[in-house]
Amino acid sequence: MSNLQINTTQNVNLDYKIVSIGERIVAFFIDGFILYLYAVLVNVIGDAIGYVYEDRWTQRGLVSLIFLPAMGYSIWMHTLFNGRTVGKMLMKMRVVRVDGTPVHWSNFLVRWMLRLVDIWIFFGAVGLLSIIFSERRQRLGDAAAGTVVISTKNKTKVSHTILEEVAETYEPKFTNVTLLTDKDVRLIKDTYHIARRSDDFKTMKALRDKIESILQTNSELYDKQYLDTVLKDYNFYTQQL
């Protein structure tokens, strides 16, 4: 079983499982089925266009224009959905950089351009062979872009690190939480969770007062809400670095 170790912006090492070739093939066929359905829809639209325009070249031009988004399905899906297509979402996998840095759109462009060699010209043979014989199960596009496809079923629990689950739509409340260090946040999280499990409200209040003295906040949130917000805000800002 291949694994990839990624160092996060909080200097926490997370081990991810690199997906198997079978999982990648399933995801590929899911995306292919979606494109097939789109092609069927375009064909229906093309028939309707035929009733409006008699000129064959006009019909073909309009149909080609409508089908054009499908040609870039892979690159714009990966770019918009953080390294995932519909197939990858369903199979719970994602494209990431090998070194753990955020994937840039140019990396997705390289992967997309090399699909021509990996998949289309040689009917997938090059891509399959490169995945099978590479240590990190990378096709040529991955190797050139410095990316790898990992499983998002992370075995490392977030509760074991300073990380907090933060939704992409999350809106932070305290902008100065970056005054805290990773060591501070780890201590805050550990103390808070222990106090919460034992309903130790006195400790939570003391912890909250200490944080407020550092951040110079004067929040009306309850102690639990305040501590939860501080942890999430810190993770939101540091993950953007």
C-alpha positions in Angstrom: 0.0 0.0 0.0 1.5 3.4 -1.1 1.3 6.3 1.2 2.2 10.0 0.9 3.3 12.1 3.9 2.3 15.8 3.6 3.5 18.6 5.9 0.7 21.0 6.5 1.0 24.8 7.0 0.8 24.1 10.8 3.9 21.8 10.5 1.8 18.7 11.2 2.7 15.6 9.2 -0.3 13.8 7.7 -0.1 10.4 6.0 -2.4 9.9 3.0 -3.1 6.7 1.1 -2.3 7.0 -2.6 -5.3 5.6 -4.5 -5.1 2.4 -6.5 -5.2 2.2 -10.2 -8.6 0.5 -10.0 -10.1 3.5 -8.1 -8.7 5.9 -10.6 -10.2 3.9 -13.5 -13.6 3.9 -11.8 -13.4 7.7 -11.3 -12.4 8.1 -14.9 -15.4 6.1 -16.2 -17.8 8.0 -13.9 -16.5 11.3 -15.5 -16.7 9.6 -18.9 -20.4 8.7 -18.3 -21.1 12.3 -17.4 -19.5 13.5 -20.6 -21.5 10.8 -22.6 -24.7 12.2 -21.1 -23.7 15.7 -22.0 -22.9 14.5 -25.6 -26.4 13.0 -25.8 -27.9 16.3 -24.7 -25.8 18.2 -27.2 -27.0 15.8 -29.9 -30.6 16.5 -29.0 -30.0 20.2 -29.1 -28.3 19.8 -32.4 -31.5 18.2 -33.8 -33.5 21.1 -32.6 -31.0 23.6 -34.2 -31.6 21.7 -37.5 -35.2 22.9 -37.4 -34.1 26.5 -37.0 -31.1 26.7 -39.4 -31.0 24.9 -42.7 -27.3 25.6 -43.3 -25.2 22.6 -42.3 -22.1 24.6 -41.4 -24.2 26.8 -39.1 -25.6 23.7 -37.4 -22.1 22.1 -37.0 -20.7 25.4 -35.7 -23.3 25.9 -33.0 -23.2 22.2 -31.9 -19.4 22.4 -31.7 -19.7 25.6 -29.6 -22.1 24.0 -27.2 -19.9 20.9 -26.9 -16.7 23.0 -26.3 -17.1 23.1 -22.4 -16.9 19.3 -22.3 -13.4 19.5 -23.9 -12.1 21.3 -20.8 -14.1 19.3 -18.3 -11.1 18.0 -16.5 -9.2 21.2 -16.1 -12.0 23.4 -15.0 -13.5 20.8 -12.6 -10.1 20.3 -11.0 -9.5 24.0 -10.7 -13.0 24.9 -9.3 -13.3 22.0 -6.9 -9.8 21.8 -5.4 -8.4 18.9 -7.3 -11.6 16.9 -7.8 -14.0 16.0 -10.6 -17.4 14.4 -10.0 -15.8 11.0 -10.3 -13.1 11.9 -7.8 -15.7 13.3 -5.4 -17.7 10.1 -5.5 -14.6 8.0 -5.1 -13.3 10.3 -2.3 -10.0 11.2 -3.9 -8.2 14.4 -4.7 -5.2 15.7 -6.7 -2.6 17.3 -4.5 1.0 18.5 -4.8 3.6 16.0 -3.8 5.3 18.6 -1.6 2.1 19.6 0.2 1.9 23.1 -1.3 -1.5 24.3 -2.8 -2.1 23.1 -6.3 -2.0 25.9 -8.8 -4.2 26.0 -11.9 -1.0 25.7 -14.0 -0.4 22.2 -12.5 -3.9 21.2 -13.6 -3.2 22.6 -17.0 0.0 20.4 -17.3 -2.0 17.3 -16.3 -4.8 18.1 -18.7 -2.4 18.7 -21.7 -0.6 15.4 -21.1 -3.9 13.5 -21.1 -3.3 13.5 -24.8 -0.3 11.2 -24.4 -1.5 9.4 -21.2 -5.0 8.5 -22.4 -6.1 9.5 -25.8 -3.3 8.8 -28.4 -2.4 5.4 -27.0 -5.8 4.5 -25.6 -4.7 4.8 -22.0 -1.8 2.4 -22.3 0.9 5.0 -21.4 -1.1 6.3 -18.4 -1.8 2.8 -17.1 1.8 1.7 -17.4 3.2 4.8 -15.8 0.8 4.4 -12.9 1.7 0.8 -12.4 5.4 1.2 -12.5 5.8 4.6 -10.7 6.4 4.6 -6.9 3.6 7.1 -6.3 1.2 5.8 -8.9 1.6 8.9 -11.1 0.8 9.0 -14.7 3.0 11.2 -16.9 0.8 14.2 -16.4 1.1 13.8 -12.6 4.9 13.4 -12.8 5.3 16.5 -14.9 2.9 18.6 -12.7 4.4 17.3 -9.4 1.0 16.0 -8.3 -0.4 12.8 -7.0 -3.9 11.4 -6.5 -4.7 10.7 -2.8 -7.6 9.2 -0.9 -9.4 11.8 1.2 -10.3 9.2 3.7 -7.5 10.4 6.0 -6.5 8.0 8.7 -5.0 10.8 10.8 -7.8 12.2 13.0 -8.1 15.9 13.1 -8.6 15.7 16.9 -4.9 14.5 17.2 -3.6 17.7 15.7 -4.2 21.4 16.1 -6.4 21.3 13.0 -10.1 22.0 13.1 -12.8 21.2 10.6 -13.3 24.5 8.7 -15.8 24.7 5.9 -14.8 26.5 2.7 -17.6 29.0 3.3 -16.5 29.7 6.9 -16.3 33.4 7.8 -13.7 34.1 10.6 -14.6 36.5 13.5 -11.3 37.3 15.1 -8.7 38.6 12.6 -5.8 38.8 15.0 -5.8 35.1 16.0 -2.5 34.7 14.1 -0.8 36.4 17.1 -1.0 32.9 18.6 1.6 30.3 17.8 1.0 26.6 16.8 2.2 25.7 20.3 -0.3 28.1 21.9 -3.2 26.7 19.8 -2.2 23.1 20.5 -2.3 23.8 24.3 -5.6 25.7 24.0 -7.2 22.8 22.1 -6.0 20.1 24.5 -7.0 22.1 27.6 -10.4 23.1 26.1 -11.3 19.5 25.1 -10.3 18.1 28.5 -12.4 20.8 30.2 -15.3 20.3 27.9 -15.4 16.5 28.5 -15.4 17.0 32.3 -17.7 20.1 32.2 -15.0 22.1 33.9 -16.4 25.5 33.3 -14.0 27.2 35.6 -11.0 26.1 33.5 -12.8 27.1 30.3 -13.4 30.6 31.7 -9.8 30.9 32.8 -8.6 29.8 29.4 -10.9 32.2 27.7 -9.7 35.1 29.8 -6.1 34.3 29.0 -6.8 34.2 25.3 -8.8 37.5 25.4 -5.9 39.2 27.2 -3.5 38.1 24.4 -5.9 39.0 21.5 -7.4 42.0 23.1 -10.9 40.9 22.3 -14.1 41.7 24.1 -16.5 39.2 22.7 -20.0 38.5 23.9 -19.8 34.9 22.9 -20.1 32.2 25.6 -16.9 30.5 26.7 -17.5 27.4 24.6 -18.4 29.4 21.5 -15.5 31.7 22.0 -12.9 28.9 22.3 -14.4 27.0 19.3 -14.3 30.2 17.2 -10.7 31.0 18.1 -9.6 27.5 17.1 -11.5 27.6 13.8 -10.4 31.2 13.0 -6.7 30.2 13.6 -7.0 27.3 11.2 -8.9 29.3 8.6 -6.1 31.9 8.4 -3.1 29.7 8.7 -4.4 27.3 6.0 -4.5 30.2 3.6 -0.8 30.8 4.0 
